[in-house]
Structure formats: structure tokens, C-alpha cells
Amino acid sequence: MNQLKLNLDKHTYQQLKTKFNGNIEAMEDFAKKIITKEIERSNPDLGKEEKKNNKDNLESYLKSSKSGSRSYGIKGQGW
């Protein structure tokens, strides 16, 4: 995973700290989600392509076993 260090002004940092009760991990997750949403909003084609790839991967995975076999049921189908 790549990392990015952000320098925030005191006011912004205090607001985040208050909002998440000082939980640094929650603050980092919040920042990641906001950045990801903004990138997807500014370039919606990126999000669509990733979702399409995930769907294709899932379909390939589910189709990799024969219908009616136990392993097919474990994959969430046929039971």
C-alpha cells in the first residue's frame, strides 16, 4: 500500500480529532474515503471500470465449478 502524509492546519485537525474521539485510524479511514469519493466523482469512468472488473471476476469464479457440485455450493450458489 502506498502512503501519503497530510499536513493539516490546527483547526481542521482538532475538528477531526473531536469527531473521531482521537481515533487516528478512524481519521485516516475518513480521509481515504473522502479522497476516493472525490477522485471517482471527478472521473466516474475509473469507478465504473473497477466495478466491471470485479463483476467479471466474480462471474468467472462462480462459473469455474460445475453446477450441483459441493464446491459450487460453497461459492454461494446451488445450496
C-alpha positions in Angstrom: 0.0 0.0 0.0 1.2 3.5 -0.8 1.3 6.2 1.8 0.6 9.9 1.7 1.4 12.2 4.6 -1.0 15.1 5.0 -0.3 18.3 6.9 -3.4 19.8 8.3 -4.0 23.2 9.9 -4.7 23.1 13.7 -8.4 23.9 13.3 -9.0 21.1 10.8 -7.0 18.6 12.8 -8.9 19.5 16.0 -12.2 19.0 14.3 -11.2 15.6 13.0 -9.8 14.6 16.4 -13.1 15.7 18.1 -15.3 14.0 15.5 -13.4 10.7 15.9 -12.6 10.9 19.6 -8.9 10.9 18.9 -9.0 7.6 17.0 -6.2 8.1 14.4 -7.3 5.0 12.4 -10.8 6.3 12.0 -9.5 9.7 11.0 -7.3 8.1 8.3 -10.2 5.9 7.0 -12.3 9.0 6.8 -9.7 10.9 4.8 -9.2 7.9 2.5 -12.9 7.6 1.8 -13.3 11.3 1.1 -10.3 11.3 -1.3 -11.5 8.2 -3.1 -15.1 9.6 -3.5 -13.7 12.9 -4.9 -11.5 11.1 -7.4 -14.4 8.9 -8.5 -16.6 12.0 -8.7 -14.2 13.8 -10.9 -13.6 10.8 -13.1 -16.6 8.5 -13.0 -15.2 6.2 -15.7 -12.5 4.9 -13.3 -15.1 3.7 -10.8 -17.2 2.0 -13.5 -14.2 0.1 -14.9 -13.2 -1.2 -11.5 -16.8 -2.3 -10.7 -17.0 -4.0 -14.1 -13.7 -5.9 -13.4 -15.0 -7.0 -10.0 -18.2 -8.3 -11.6 -16.3 -10.2 -14.3 -14.0 -11.7 -11.7 -17.0 -12.9 -9.6 -18.8 -14.4 -12.5 -15.6 -16.2 -13.6 -15.1 -17.5 -10.1 -18.7 -18.8 -9.8 -18.6 -20.4 -13.2 -15.3 -22.2 -12.5 -17.1 -25.2 -10.9 -19.9 -27.4 -12.2 -23.4 -26.7 -11.1 -24.5 -29.1 -8.4 -21.1 -29.9 -7.0 -20.3 -29.2 -3.4 -17.6 -26.6 -4.3 -20.2 -24.8 -6.4 -22.4 -24.5 -3.3 -19.5 -23.2 -1.2 -19.2 -20.4 -3.6 -22.7 -19.2 -2.7 -24.6 -20.9 -5.4 -26.7 -24.1 -5.6 -27.4 -24.6 -1.8 
